[in-house]
Amino acid sequence: MLRANADSGSVISKESGLNMQDFLLQNYEWVRALHIISVIAWMAGLFYLPRLFVYHTRAAAGSEMSETFKVMELKLLRYIMGPASIASWIFGLAMLYANPGMLSGGGWMHVKLTAVVLMTGFHHMLMIWRKQFAKDENKHSEKFYRWVNEAPTVLMIIIVIMAVVQPF
Ligand code: HEM
């Protein structure tokens, strides 16, 4: 049976003496697959939510259309993007914990993590803009949201090239 053992820190099985790093290395492909699944869900929301904002700018405050957009935006953030972003971080950091050499092996992981931190910052800006729409206090134009919609695309391209090609 797998369980945490408070006495000896990260040992997770008294019988096998398997520590957390060994466990993650033995199941690395599963962790990497779960990482990619969470990232796909997160990216779907990061691409879709700014599109909702683009069309929400056309809906009159208090109108049925505007109220519908508010529900869609809240559910997308709360039930898909939030959990997916947390899962992406957990599985990503788990792989880094299992294989910390990736941080000193070359610059690709540093460039990737910088782009991921910017992506997480963009996620938080979307949360702020959603709250403004929810209070009928949106401050930005349709054109503004069309432009910011390009940010996750550019960051995603950088991240995936760094993660797959590992060019330097
Ligand atoms: C949220 C924080 C993130 C962390 C800490 C993180 C960390 C990692 C680590 C350590 C690996 C394993 C690399 C290897 O074994 O070679 C990995 C793989 C990968 N990551 Fe992330 N990542 C994060 C977010 C993202 C995001 C946002 C994307 C896409 C937009 C992404 C795309 C990928 C891909 C495609 C792989 C697989 C590469 C391959 O198997 O060749 N990651 N990530």
Residues whose N, C-alpha, C, O or C-beta is under 5 A from the ligand:
A	BS01	HEM	V39 S85 S88 W89 G92 L93 M95 L96 V116 M156 I159 A163 V164
